[in-house]
């Protein structure tokens, strides 16, 4: 579904990504892990169209995205749940979900999509009229994921969904990701939490200083001493 080929991202003289290649097949959850500054957010933002590439290609469902703007990539089926959640704190849960569904070409699809999100995250139904900014951190993250799902994406990209959450909440997020995979959703997960990533993904890319250092299934990667020592403690 997604092919990132030799992607180079620069911020002025700073090289954030240096020839990174990543593939995500339909129905997979693929993880990207690495320390702060490894290039995870630059990668997912480039895929979503928020950061221009200096060189390389992003191909989605056989179509090279080139200079397609972020809003057009969203309409094509790519949804990014950004680091920091990107909620509208003074709007209700329900209003935030409606904003997530804004790209839908048919308004009548809004209600069934919201119903699906409430089924996946029941707490959001209970708090549908509550302001998003008053939710707990875990509830806000659930709302952010639900907002991404509202546009009916074919590829859901999550950037650091565990950031700032308690371990029990991280576990809940992981279980929801497994449910999404069981439903056929394709997910690219950029995470600093290697344990969460290892529990939910089919394959993992390990980024280090803007390059792919390792790539394999989690059960293989995490048996490698150099990976376990450097990244399982992240």
C-alpha positions in Angstrom: 0.0 0.0 0.0 2.8 2.4 0.9 6.3 2.6 -0.5 8.7 5.2 0.8 11.9 5.1 -1.4 15.2 6.7 -0.5 13.6 9.6 1.3 15.7 12.6 2.2 14.4 15.4 4.5 16.4 18.5 5.3 15.7 21.4 7.6 18.1 24.0 6.3 21.6 22.5 6.8 20.2 19.8 9.1 19.7 16.3 7.6 16.7 14.7 9.3 16.3 11.7 7.0 19.1 10.2 4.9 17.8 7.8 2.2 15.1 6.1 4.3 13.0 3.4 2.6 9.9 1.9 4.3 7.1 -0.4 3.0 3.7 -1.0 4.5 1.5 -3.7 3.1 -2.3 -3.7 3.1 -3.6 -4.9 6.5 -0.3 -4.6 8.3 0.8 -2.6 11.3 4.3 -1.5 10.7 6.3 0.2 13.4 9.1 2.8 13.3 11.1 3.1 16.5 14.0 5.2 17.5 15.2 7.7 20.1 14.2 11.4 20.0 15.8 13.0 16.9 16.0 9.7 15.0 13.7 11.0 12.3 10.4 9.3 13.1 8.2 12.4 13.0 9.9 13.8 9.9 9.1 10.5 8.2 5.4 10.4 9.0 5.0 14.2 8.4 6.6 13.7 5.0 4.2 10.9 4.1 1.3 13.0 5.2 2.5 15.9 3.1 3.4 18.3 5.9 7.1 18.3 5.2 8.6 18.6 1.7 11.2 15.9 0.6 14.6 17.0 -0.7 14.7 13.8 -2.7 13.2 10.3 -2.8 9.6 9.1 -3.4 6.4 8.4 -1.5 4.1 6.0 -3.4 0.6 5.3 -2.1 -1.4 2.6 -3.7 0.8 2.7 -6.8 0.6 6.5 -7.2 3.6 8.7 -6.6 2.4 11.5 -4.3 5.1 14.0 -5.4 4.0 17.5 -4.4 0.4 16.6 -3.5 -0.6 18.8 -0.5 -1.6 17.4 2.8 -5.4 17.9 2.4 -5.3 16.0 -0.9 -3.4 13.1 0.6 -6.0 13.0 3.4 -8.7 12.7 0.7 -6.8 10.0 -1.0 -6.9 7.9 2.2 -4.0 8.9 4.4 -4.8 10.1 7.9 -2.1 11.3 10.4 -2.7 11.4 14.1 0.0 13.8 15.1 2.3 13.9 18.1 0.5 16.1 20.6 -2.9 14.8 19.4 -4.0 17.9 17.5 -7.4 18.3 19.3 -9.6 21.3 19.5 -9.7 21.7 23.3 -12.6 24.1 23.5 -14.8 21.9 21.3 -16.7 18.9 22.5 -15.8 15.3 21.8 -18.5 15.1 19.3 -17.5 18.3 17.6 -13.9 17.1 17.4 -15.1 13.9 15.7 -17.1 15.9 13.2 -13.9 17.9 12.4 -12.1 14.6 11.8 -14.8 13.6 9.4 -14.7 16.9 7.5 -12.9 15.4 4.4 -15.8 12.9 3.8 -17.4 13.6 0.5 -20.8 12.5 1.8 -22.1 14.0 5.1 -24.4 11.0 5.7 -21.3 8.9 6.4 -20.5 11.0 9.5 -23.0 9.3 11.8 -22.1 5.7 11.1 -18.4 6.5 11.4 -19.0 8.2 14.7 -20.9 5.2 15.9 -17.9 3.0 14.9 -15.6 5.2 16.9 -17.8 5.0 19.9 -17.8 1.2 19.6 -14.0 1.2 19.6 -13.7 3.8 22.4 -16.9 3.6 24.6 -15.6 6.3 27.0 -16.0 8.8 24.1 -19.7 8.0 23.8 -20.1 8.7 27.6 -18.2 12.0 27.2 -19.4 13.1 23.8 -20.6 16.5 25.1 -17.5 17.1 27.2 -14.9 19.6 26.1 -11.9 17.8 24.7 -9.5 19.9 26.7 -11.0 18.5 30.0 -10.5 14.9 29.1 -7.7 12.8 30.7 -4.5 12.3 28.7 -5.6 8.7 27.7 -9.0 9.9 26.7 -7.6 12.6 24.6 -5.3 10.1 22.8 -8.3 7.9 22.1 -10.2 10.9 20.7 -7.2 11.8 18.5 -7.2 8.3 17.1 -11.0 8.4 16.6 -10.6 11.7 14.7 -8.2 10.0 12.4 -10.6 7.2 11.8 -13.5 9.5 11.0 -12.2 10.2 7.5 -12.3 6.5 6.6 -8.5 6.3 6.0 -7.0 3.4 4.1 -3.7 4.2 5.9 -3.7 5.4 9.5 -0.4 7.0 10.7 0.1 7.4 14.4 2.9 9.6 15.7 3.9 8.8 19.3 0.5 7.8 20.6 1.9 6.6 24.0 3.6 10.0 24.8 2.9 11.1 28.3 0.5 8.2 29.1 0.6 5.8 32.1 1.5 2.2 31.3 -2.0 0.9 31.9 -3.3 3.4 29.3 -0.6 2.5 26.9 -1.8 -1.1 27.2 -5.3 0.0 26.4 -4.2 1.9 23.3 -2.3 -1.2 22.2 -5.4 -3.4 22.5 -7.4 -0.9 20.3 -4.7 -1.0 17.7 -5.0 -4.8 17.6 -8.7 -4.5 17.1 -8.1 -2.1 14.2 -5.7 -4.5 12.6 -8.3 -7.3 13.0 -10.8 -5.1 11.1 -8.4 -4.8 8.2 -6.9 -1.3 9.0 -3.4 -0.6 7.7 -1.4 1.3 10.3 2.1 2.9 10.4 3.1 3.5 14.0 6.0 5.8 14.8 6.9 5.3 18.5 9.6 5.8 21.0 8.0 3.0 23.2 9.6 -0.1 21.7 7.6 -2.4 24.0 4.2 -1.1 22.7 5.5 -1.3 19.1 6.7 -4.9 19.6 3.4 -6.0 21.0 1.2 -4.7 18.1 3.3 -4.7 14.9 4.0 -7.2 12.2 7.4 -5.6 11.3 9.6 -2.8 12.7 12.0 -0.4 11.2 14.6 1.0 13.6 15.7 4.5 12.9 19.0 5.9 14.1 20.2 9.4 13.2 18.0 9.6 10.1 18.8 6.1 8.7 17.2 2.7 8.9 19.5 0.7 11.1 17.5 -2.5 11.4 14.3 -4.0 9.9 12.6 -7.3 10.8 9.8 -8.8 12.7 9.7 -7.8 16.4 10.3 -11.3 17.6 13.5 -11.4 15.6 14.7 -7.9 16.2 14.3 -7.9 20.0 16.4 -11.1 20.3 19.3 -9.2 18.7 21.5 -8.0 21.7 22.5 -4.7 20.0 18.8 -3.9 19.4 17.6 -5.0 22.9 20.4 -3.1 24.6 19.9 0.2 22.6 16.2 0.4 22.0 14.2 -1.7 24.4 15.1 0.8 27.1 13.9 3.8 25.1 
